[in-house]
Amino acid sequence: MKRIYLKRGKEESLRRFHPWIFSGAIARTDDGIEEGEVVEVLTADKEYIATGHFQIGSIMVRVLSFDNETIDQKFYEHRLAVALDVRRCIGVANRTNNNTYRLVHGEGDNLPGLVIDIYDKTAVMQAHSVGMHMDRNIVAEALKSVMHDSIENIFYKSETTLPFKAELGQENGFLLGGSKEDVAIENGLKFHVDWLRGQKTGFFVDQRDNRSLLERYSNGRTVLNMFCYTGGFSFYAMRGGAKLVHSVDSSQKAIDLTNANVKLNFPDDPRHEAFAEDAFKFLDNIGQQPGSPTYDLIILDPPAFAKHKDALRNALKGYTRLNQKAFEKITPGGIIFTFSCSQVVTKDNFRNAVFTAAAMAGRKVRILHQLHQPADHPINIYHPEGEYLKGLVLYVE
C-alpha cells in the first residue's frame, strides 16, 4: 500500500479523529498514487495514523479507519452492519409502516464519501468520492451480504456527485437486480421514488421527522408548500386535515411527481393543487387577485443556496429575501416552517437571516421549534461539518 506523509504537527486533527486530511497538511506522497486508491497516512516521524481514500483536491484523504486494517469486503460488511444496527435502534429499519430510511450517511457512519438510501426492496447508492466509486462493487457485495433478502436491487446513482475533473465516465445503473417498482412507504404514506432522474437519491429522506411535525400543525389550515419537489410536506399536511394545500416548484417534472404522489394517497381529493412557477413570483402574487387564497401555514424548503463558502454571503441574502416575503404574506396567527440545507450556512447564520427578514417585514415572530436532520442522518461527533440541515418553526402574529 502506498503512503502519504504529513507535515510536522499536522496530525493533531487526526488524533482527534477528524476524517479529512487537507492538501496543506501533506508533506509528500509516494510516487504513482492513483486517485481513489487506498493509502496509509504517516506522521512526519513515520508513525502510522490513518488509512483512507486518496483524492486530488482540497480534501486529499478521506479517512476510512484509524486502525491499521485492510479495506476489503469484510471491512465494509462490518461498517454496514453497525449502520444497520443504528437504524434498528432508532426504529426506522424495522417498522411495518416505514420502509424508507438512510442506511449510510457518509462521515456520520464512518464511511466518508458514501450515501445509501433504502426504498423498500431497493437500495440507492451514491458515491461522493473517487475512492467510493472505485469500491462500489465491493460495497454492493457487502451490502447484499448484510441486508440479505430485505433488498433485491442496488441502484448506483453517482453521475452528478463525483468530481467532474476525475473523468470517470460514470453512468447510473443497477449493480444488482433491476426492478422498476418505485413506490415506497414513509410513516404510512406512499410515494414514487425517481432514482433515475430525481434529485439526490430520488427523495429527501432527511425531512421525514419534520414532515411528521408539520402534520400536527396542519388541521384546518391553508397550506403553501414552496419548493415542493416530490410533495412530501403536501401530503403530510393533507393527512393532518389541512383545508387547502398548494404545492409550488419551478420544475414541471417535480409538479408531475407531486401530483402522482398525492394521487397515491388522496386520489381525486379537491384540496390539492400544484403550480410550476418561480417561488419568488408566486409569493409576490399572493393576495393580488380578488378571491385568491391567503395562507396560514407556509413551508420554505429551498435547495442549497450555497454549496461552498464563497457563495455564503449571497446565500444569506437569498434566505433573508425569501423569508421576508413569507413573513409579509402569511396571515396573522400563521406558522412558517423554514429550512436551509446548505452545509456552509451555520445555525447562527440561518437564524440571523430569518431574524433580519422578520424585522424587515415588521412582524412579531416566536420560535416554536428548532429543527435538524433526523437520526438516520447522524453527525460524527468528531466531524461537526456533517450538521447540514437546520430549520425553524415560527409563529407569526
C-alpha positions, 0 to 999 in steps of 0.5 A: 500500500502506498503512503502519504506523509504529513507535515510536522504537527499536522496530525493533531486533527487526526488524533482527534479523529477528524476524517479529512486530511487537507492538501496543506497538511501533506508533506509528500506522497509516494510516487504513482498514487492513483486517485481513489486508491487506498493509502496509509497516512504517516506522521512526519516521524513515520508513525502510522495514523490513518488509512483512507481514500486518496483524492486530488483536491482540497480534501486529499484523504478521506479517512476510512479507519484509524486502525491499521486494517485492510479495506476489503469486503469484510471491512465494509460488511462490518461498517454496514452492519453497525449502520444497520444496527443504528437504524434498528435502534432508532426504529426506522429499519424495522417498522411495518409502516416505514420502509424508507430510511438512510442506511449510510450517511457518509462521515456520520457512519464512518464511511466518508464519501458514501450515501445509501438510501433504502426504498423498500426492496431497493437500495440507492447508492451514491458515491461522493468520492473517487475512492467510493466509486472505485469500491462500489462493487465491493460495497454492493457485495457487502451490502447484499451480504448484510441486508440479505433478502430485505433488498433485491436491487442496488441502484448506483446513482453517482453521475452528478456527485463525483468530481467532474475533473476525475473523468470517470465516465460514470453512468447510473445503473443497477449493480444488482437486480433491476426492478422498476417498482418505485413506490415506497412507504414513509410513516404510512404514506406512499410515494414514487421514488425517481432514482433515475432522474430525481434529485439526490437519491430520488427523495429527501429522506432527511425531512421525514421527522419534520414532515411528521411535525408539520402534520400536527400543525396542519388541521384546518389550515391553508397550506403553501408548500414552496419548493415542493419537489416530490410533495412530501410536506403536501401530503403530510399536511393533507393527512393532518386535515389541512383545508387547502394545500398548494404545492409550488416548484419551478420544475414541471417534472417535480409538479408531475411527481407531486401530483402522482404522489398525492394521487397515491394517497388522496386520489381525486381529493379537491384540496390539492393543487400544484403550480410550476412557477418561480417561488419568488413570483408566486409569493409576490402574487399572493393576495393580488387577485380578488378571491385568491387564497391567503395562507396560514401555514407556509413551508420554505424548503429551498435547495442549497443556496450555497454549496461552498463558502464563497457563495455564503454571503449571497446565500444569506441574502437569498434566505433573508429575501425569501423569508421576508416575503413569507413573513409579509404574506402569511396571515396573522396567527400563521406558522412558517416552517423554514429550512436551509440545507446548505452545509456552509450556512451555520445555525447562527447564520440561518437564524440571523437571516430569518431574524433580519427578514422578520424585522424587515417585514415588521412582524412579531415572530416566536420560535416554536421549534428548532429543527435538524436532520433526523437520526438516520442522518447522524453527525460524527461527533468528531466531524461537526461539518456533517450538521447540514440541515437546520430549520425553524418553526415560527409563529407569526402574529 
